[in-house]
Amino acid sequence: MLEGTTPPLGVHGPGMGVIVGVGSIMDVGMTAMMALYRLAPAARRGKLRDTRPGGPLVDAFTCNPVVKACGAESRKEARLERVISKWRAAHSAPACRA
């Protein structure tokens, strides 16, 4: 929208057109920088934290008979509890970090 108002303002007042044009370029640049350097890394970390519990959860839900036959059920439960506690700790932290 700012890019569309720059030419009419530039026709009526060249100084105002330059100011609005520079401001719109700065706005687009800052938006792109925030998306690339702040939001994208945070989204990647969040996806990674949400993906990690997948394996232990599937293992726990499928109730593999080989695991039960070998007596590794308690180890599986401990692993699931460890992964879930890490996930809870990561998601209970505040979203805004400096």
C-alpha positions as CSV (number, residue, x, y, z in Angstrom):
1,M,0.0,0.0,0.0
2,L,2.8,2.4,0.8
3,E,4.4,1.6,-2.6
4,G,1.2,2.6,-4.3
5,T,0.9,6.0,-2.5
6,T,4.5,7.0,-3.2
7,P,4.1,8.2,-6.8
8,P,1.0,10.4,-6.2
9,L,2.7,11.9,-3.2
10,G,5.9,12.4,-5.2
11,V,3.9,14.3,-7.9
12,H,2.3,16.6,-5.4
13,G,5.3,17.0,-3.1
14,P,8.7,15.5,-4.1
15,G,10.0,15.6,-0.6
16,M,7.0,13.7,0.8
17,G,7.3,11.1,-2.0
18,V,11.0,10.5,-1.1
19,I,10.2,10.2,2.6
20,V,7.3,7.7,2.0
21,G,9.4,5.8,-0.6
22,V,12.3,5.4,1.8
23,G,10.0,4.5,4.6
24,S,8.3,1.8,2.6
25,I,11.6,0.3,1.5
26,M,12.7,0.3,5.2
27,D,9.4,-1.3,6.2
28,V,9.7,-4.1,3.6
29,G,13.4,-4.7,4.5
30,M,12.7,-4.9,8.3
31,T,9.8,-7.2,7.7
32,A,12.0,-9.5,5.6
33,M,14.8,-9.4,8.2
34,M,12.4,-10.3,11.0
35,A,10.9,-13.2,9.0
36,L,14.3,-14.6,8.1
37,Y,16.4,-14.1,11.2
38,R,13.9,-14.2,14.1
39,L,10.7,-16.0,13.1
40,A,12.2,-18.8,10.9
41,P,14.8,-20.0,13.5
42,A,12.2,-20.0,16.2
43,A,9.8,-22.0,14.0
44,R,12.5,-24.5,13.2
45,R,13.3,-25.0,16.9
46,G,9.6,-25.4,17.7
47,K,9.2,-28.0,15.0
48,L,12.2,-29.9,16.2
49,R,11.0,-29.9,19.8
50,D,7.6,-31.2,18.6
51,T,9.1,-33.9,16.4
52,R,11.5,-35.4,19.0
53,P,8.8,-37.1,21.1
54,G,7.4,-38.9,18.0
55,G,9.5,-42.0,18.1
56,P,9.1,-42.8,21.8
57,L,5.3,-42.1,21.5
58,V,4.9,-44.4,18.6
59,D,7.0,-47.0,20.4
60,A,4.8,-46.7,23.5
61,F,1.5,-46.8,21.7
62,T,2.3,-49.8,19.5
63,C,3.1,-52.0,22.4
64,N,5.7,-54.0,20.5
65,P,5.5,-57.7,21.6
66,V,9.2,-58.2,21.2
67,V,9.9,-55.4,23.7
68,K,7.4,-56.9,26.2
69,A,8.9,-60.4,25.7
70,C,12.4,-59.2,26.4
71,G,11.4,-57.4,29.6
72,A,12.3,-53.9,28.3
73,E,9.0,-52.4,29.1
74,S,10.3,-50.4,32.1
75,R,13.2,-49.0,30.0
76,K,10.7,-48.0,27.3
77,E,8.5,-46.3,29.9
78,A,11.5,-44.4,31.4
79,R,12.5,-43.2,28.0
80,L,9.0,-42.0,27.2
81,E,8.8,-40.2,30.5
82,R,12.2,-38.6,29.9
83,V,11.3,-37.3,26.4
84,I,7.9,-36.0,27.6
85,S,9.4,-34.2,30.6
86,K,11.9,-32.5,28.2
87,W,9.1,-31.5,25.9
88,R,7.1,-30.1,28.7
89,A,10.0,-28.1,30.0
90,A,10.7,-26.7,26.5
91,H,7.0,-25.7,26.0
92,S,6.5,-24.2,29.4
93,A,9.3,-21.7,28.8
94,P,8.1,-18.2,27.6
95,A,7.9,-17.8,23.9
96,C,9.7,-14.4,23.9
97,R,13.4,-14.8,24.5
98,A,16.0,-12.2,23.9
